[in-house]
Amino acid sequence: MHSAGNDEQGSDEPIREPRRHPWLWLVYLLLYAVAIPWYWPAGYRGPLVLGLPLWVAVSLIAVLVLAGWTGWVISRYWTTVGEEDSHGGQ
């Protein structure tokens, strides 16, 4: 059993952390590689997608997926002590 002082101090300490799952970081690496337009030829514009050059559309979609991925990772893998107790030990 924790004392009251330990509960206040430890409530921000994560129980499960994303850094303990290497495959999550591989997905981040892939999404960043797609989001940064390093692989497009210099001066390439390509077809327009909703009025934007293809490389811009691909980068924007990758950034949106990256934001969604980050939200999912935080909600799934970042559990603090206080949240674990309130969610029945999940």
Residue, then its C-alpha position, 0 to 999 in steps of 0.5 A: m500500500h502506498s502512503a498519501g505522499n507516494d500517491e501524489q508523487g507517483s501519480d505522474e509516473p507511467i506504468r507502461e511506456p511507449r519507449r518499451h515497445p520498439w515496433l512503435w518507434l519503427v512506425y514513427l520512423l516510417l511515418y516521418a520518412v514519408a512525411i518529409p519529402w526527401y525522396w521526391p526529385a528536385g522540382y517535382r510537382g506531379p499531379l495536383v491533389l485538391g489543388l496541392p502538388l502530390w508531394v504536399a498532399v502526401s506529406l500532409i496525409a502522413v502528418l495527419v496519420l502521425a498525429g493520429w498514431t501519436g494519440w493512439v500510442i498515448s491512449r494505449y500505452w501511456t498509463t499512469v498510476g492514478e489511471e491504472d487504479s481508476h480503470g480497474g488495473q488495466 
